[in-house]
Amino acid sequence: MRLLGFLAAVLLGGCAGQAQSDAQSPAPSMAEILDRSPAGDWRTIDLEDTLYMDLPGGRVIIELSETFTPAHTRNIRALARAGWFNGANIVRSQDNYVVQWGRDEGDAAPMGAGQATLTPEFVRPRAGLNVTRLADPDSYAREVGFADGWPMASDGRNAWMTHCYAMVGAGRGDTADSGSGAELYVVIGHAPRHLDRNIATVGRVLQGIELLSTMPRGTGPLGFYETPGERTAIARVRVAADVPEGERTPLQALRTDSATFRALIESRRFRRESWFLEPVGRINVCNVPLPVRTAR
């Protein structure tokens, strides 16, 4: 009996030691999770859905969303191919909100096959989306998560992309059909989720957001520039598929339906790096990173 008791104590002690060791072992960081990711957990960005916007300081790369705003994606693509954005300007830089670009009202630049108005695409059906849901509650929607690489929210019937940092939207006037993509903006501050379902979110900046977020702030109402000299001219905007191969920037994004992405979410919900004293155990949809890398 004493021998059995001794063995049991040894086994229990070993289990306790293992548990303590597991508790003390550091969880993998996001970088380690990404380093271990298989090639199949990444998707190559479609060149037809990619825009290159050339500014004096460098290139901004934008991915458009066929999943949520297919008509706007087609229209923006047509406008880019017509040269609509070439020579347009950054017209607004509002602190902690958006940077906006387009042409002045009445500008006679060619739109080609592009349209000046479009049927709104503020939402789409929830059905048919492959959603990686977040377990944590959201203040703005019944459900939040990610679908086809995009941050999204849903009321159970409809779904829409969320206004997170670096998301791109189609500016509009008071009428719902006035946002065709001829005028675009990008979120450069805290996520303005009150805009969700009120405007078409058409894509996101994959690379070069710092070229936009550091634009001098406009001094006019809502951050608009008051004089032409304050504006930054856009050299050109091209669809990546139309750019010679040697001038392209091939990119890949982590698949949001992958095991790697699910592990990444958990690593950000429970921050176990040595610096963190109190892991929160929850996360906001706009605080989940969407990793992008050079294509391999």
N, C-alpha and C positions, 0 to 999 in steps of 0.2 A: 504493500500500500504506500509506504514511504517513497519507494522507487517511482511508482506511478505518479504520486504527488509531485515529486521532484521533476519528472519528465514534463508533466503538465505545466509546471511553473516555468520551465525552460522554454516550452513551446509558446506559452502566453507572453513571456518576456520577449521572445523572438518576434512575435506578431506585433507587440507594442513598439519594439525597436524599428520594425519595418514601417509601421504606420508613421512613427515619428520621422523616419528618414524620408518617407514620401511627402510628408507635410513640409519638410524643410527643403526638399529638392526644388529648385526654381522651375517654374512653368516656362515653356518655350516662349520666347519673345515673338513679336510679329515677324521680325526679320528672319528668325530661325524657322518659323512656320512656312514662310514664303520660300526660303532656301530649300526646304524639303519637298516642296510641291512638285507633283508630276507634271509633265508637259501637257497632258490632257486636261489639266485644271485651268488652262489658259486659253483664251480665244483671241484670234487675230482680228484686229479692227478692220472692218470692211472699208476698202478705199472709196467706194461709192458713197458711203455715209460719213466720210471724213472731209473736213474743211481745213485748209491751210490759210490763215490770215496773217499776212506779212505786214509788220509794223516797223517803224524805224529802229526799234530795239531788238527785233527778232521775230520769231514765228510763234503764233498761237495755234494750237491744234484742237479742233472741236469735233466731237462725234455727235452725229444726229441720230434721233431715235425713230426707227421704222416701227418699233413695237408700240409706242404710245402716240406718236404724231406722224403717221405716214404721209398725210397730205402736205403738212408743213415741211417735212423732210424733202419731198419731191419739189416743192415750190422754192425752197431755199437753194436746193441744188440747181434748179433752173435759173434762179437769179444770179447765182455765182457764175454759172456758165455764160450768162449774158453780159457779165462784167458790171453788174449793178453795184457791187460793193467796192469796186476799184475806184479809188479817189474819194470814197466816202470818208466820214470823220467820226472819231470818238467825240460825242457831243455832251456827254454827261458823266460825272464821277462823283457820286454821293457817298459820303463816308458811312461805313458800316451798312451799306445797302447794295447799290448796283453801279456798274459801268455800262453805258449804253452807246450804241453806234448806229449810224444810218445816214440818210440824206435829208436835206432841208425840204420842207413841203413845197411842191411845185417844181422840184428838180426834174429835168427832162431826160435823165439818164435812161438808157434802154433797159426794159425788163425782160426782153426776149419772150420765152414761153412762160415766164413767171406771172403770177396774178397779184393784183393789189389788195384783194379781199379773199378770205377763205372761210368756209364753214368752221366754227370753233371746234377745237379738239382739246377741250379742257379735261375731259375724262374719256375713258374707253371701258368696255365691259371687263369685269373682273374675270369672267370665265375664259379659259384658254391660256391664262398666264401661269408660268412655272415659278411660283413664289417661294422664296426662302424667307419665312416669317421671323420677325423678332418676337421674343417671348414677353418683352416689356411693354407696359401700357404707353399710349401716346396721347398727347393732349388734343390733337387735331383730328384724329381718325380712329375708327374702330380697329383697323389693322394696319401695320406698317411692315415693310420688309424690302426685298429686292427681287426684281424680275428681269431677266435677260441683261443684267448688268446695271440696271437703273434703280435708284431709290424710289420707292413707291408707297402709296397709302391707298386704303380702300374702305368703303362703307359696307362691303359685302356684295354689292351689286355692281358698282362702278369702281374703277381704279384710276389713279393719276400719279404722275411723277411729282416728287416733292421738291420744294424750293430749298435745296441745300447749297452750301458753298460750292462755287464753280459751275452751278447749273446755269444753262442758257435758256432764255425765254424769248418769245416773240412779242415785242411791244405793241400795244394797241391803244385806241382811243376809247370813247365811251361806248361805242357800239361793239357788240361781241364779235362781229365778223371782220373787224378792222385790223386784226393782227395777222398778217400774212407771212411774216418772217422777213419783210423788207427792212424792218428795224429790229435790232436784236439787243439784248442786255445780258449781263452775267452777274450772278450774285457774288459780292465780294465781302460780305460781312455775316453777321449772325443770321441764321436761316429765317427768312421772312415767310413763314408757313401760312400766314394769313392770305398770301397771294394764291395758294393752291386752289385749283378749280375755278379761278377767276381769270386765268391767263394761260396760254399754251406754253408749257415747258417743253422745249424741243430737243435738248441735248445737254452736253456738259463739256467743259474744257478739260482735255486730257493732259495737256502740256502747255506751259507758258502763261498760266494764270497770273504769275507775278508781274508780267508785262502790263496787265490790265489793273490789277489790284493796287499797284503803286502809281497809277496816273494821278497827277495833281488834282486835288479836289476842286470841283466847280464852286464858284462863289455866288452863283445865281440861285433862285428858288429850286429846290429839289436837286441841287448839285449840277445844274446845267451850266455850261460855259457861257459867259456873257459876250465874249468877243471871238471872232474867228481865230485870232492869234493864240488863244488858249487851247484850241482843239489840236488833236493829233490826227494826221492824215493816215488813212489805210492805203498802203501801196497797192495791194490786190488781195482778193480772196479766190482761192481755187479749190475745186474738188480734187482730192488726192489722186483719184483714178486718172485725171487728166495731166498730172505732173510727170515729167520724165522720171524713170525709175531711180536714176542717180540722185535726184533731188528730193525723193520721198523720205519720210521719217516713219519707218514701219514700227507699229506698236502692238502690244498685246495687253489685254486686260484680264484680270482674274475672273473666272466664271463664278457668278453668284449662286450657282446651283451645285458647286463643288464642295467636297469634304474639306478642302483647304480653306475655303471661305467661311464655312461653318466654324472651323477651329479658330480662324481669325476673329470672328465675332465674339466667341467665348473668351479669347485672350484679351479683348478690349472691355468686355463686361466685368471680368475679374482680373484687375491689374495686379499681378503678383510679383512684378519687379521689386527689387529690394527697397527702392525709394518709397513705394506706396505703403502706407500704414493702415489704410482703411479701404480695401477694394469695394467699389460701389455695388457690384453685382447686377447692374442694369446699364442700358445704353440707349441713346436717342438715335433714330434712323440717320440723322445727319452727322453723327459722330463716328459712324462706322467707315473706316477707310475703304476706298475702292482702288486697289493697287493697279498701276500701269507700269509696263516695262518695255524696253526695246525688244522687238521680235527676235526670237531665237530659232 
